[in-house]
């Protein structure tokens, strides 16, 4: 079929019921069966164990399949990818894109999210014979150019790389009929709003637009007003970290004991994602963990894309148990059965806290978010928690205490000396004059705390 001609497959479905009021949308689907999805797609979903829709999918899919614009508000990990992905693939199936002229576009803020979206949609795209292409920075632009020349119905892209491809005329957007903006608030936070706006202005204005965002601040609201037409608004939960399956803990610690505490948490059984503020801090702490016998790897923007992809794959597959990262991992990364996120450095604001914590307790799973807080940080962290709508459990802890183990599963690291019971000396980050004295004090305090804990156990408390 000639993609230049108006295509009935991209028009609203005539078999879909019409809403009573255009702005209120269709009622949620009670099941995937109720959506009338293609048999090949249903078979693939069943094979992958996708049986019942999550709330965002149930609320979004009927309207997206009917060709309506959708504004979806939901926290990360709620199932948004299939909420837009299934509709996009169904409405694009049976069409063939011309060279360099995709029919559908998914814009995301980060390379990792682009790859994750592509991986999630690939089996369904294959079932419907829809060709996917990914366009992100940090990888060979020649391969991406070749994929676009060969023809791809759906392109998943970051704004920067897509802008580059468009400027080279390797990708033309005049045939795009379905556009998805995923994690729109982060794209604005990262400064992509001008590029996103420019790209949207090159796409036919009468096409379908699906925008998903955890928050609807001023910039996102501007995108909605300028580029969505009478969108159906879907909000499945409050966008805070107060998820029923998520626990929030603030661990008050002494500054000198911070990295010893973090190291013992990292040595726990099971995976953990740990956040620090800077690339240098991430690299230094990762080296400390490895020296202590903990299987850790670093992830930040200073790593090449192949390195970042390899590190994430190792973490997902269990080759490493601790991922130490900057905020580059705070969005768009899904790890199955990740039950602990640790803010070694507290985040700068409430939005960062919620997105870091959103890496756990995803899609109904349980999880725990732990923030290490020194005395100097308490006031600022209290303010941030209030803004985030979080009421954490606050506990004073030291490294080596049973309380720390009870909350986080902390253990002594594998490597160490016999004299300290297997826990390697921890020099900390940014060693400066006086730090050695502080470490000795921390060790003495830890031994005292252990003795007190043992005494409480003996008394049956």
C-alpha angles and dihedrals in degrees: 000000000000108000089207092070123079105267123216090208089067094048122091111287111260092207092057117097116250121238117244089233120028092224097050098058132204124313118263117275113250090211143355088256090064091061096067093231120181113275093238090056093047091050091053092047091051090049090054093047095250099147111144128031121246114235094262090051094047092050098041107038100066091055096040092050089050090057097252124146110250133203107196123190116188139128121262115276094036096115100265095146094067090037090069099018100062093049093046093051095045093050092047098044116111093030129105121213120220120238111293092358113103120192098212134030133198114194118197132172102234141039091235092055091047091055092044092052091048092049091048094050099038099088092048092045090053091050090054094038092241116151117228128199129185122211116188138141122257094046132084110293089197092066091047091050090051092051091052093047090052089054130258125195093202128036122193108197148160114236096244098053094041090051088052093050092047092050089053089048090239089124126036119194101195093101096049109120101167122046126183124194107195121191089004093174092058092049087056093044090053092053098255096124095102092049093045091049092049092050093049091052089059092055120084107268094221093064127104119272125198116186124186123186137158091219133025103214127159098285095046090046088055091054090051094050094046102041112021123077116215092324123202105239117220122185115169101177142359110280098239134103091253094110114155092235095048127087123200122207132181111199112199109210140169112260092236090055097048102100095037087055092047091049093054090050089050090053092061124118109268134026127308134186113214125193128207128174103238139042091234091051091049092051094047095047091047090054090050091052093049091049087054091054097257117138099235137154134189128237124188142124092274090070120087117250094252089052091049092048092048093048093051091048091052091050093048092047096045098250087125125026101199126053112193111196150160121230089290085090095045094090138041099007118120120192118178116235095005102155103170134054119178126198100206085174111033112241120256097243145004095266092056090048093053094048094046089050090047089074088078132048089037124167094000098315121130124249147163132225117203125189122193110216129187121204091260091055100048099093094049093045091050089053092048093050091051091052090049092052092241127142102192129192106252120210133172108225143168131200113273095027123131089228090063090051092049092054101038108013089246118180137177109273118255096247123063147102128291092240094062096044096254100313111125117226109264115216095186128215125300095015111209136172110297095025094107090056091050091051091054090052091050091051091050091048090050093053091049091050091049091052091050091048091051090050091052090051091051090052091051096244 
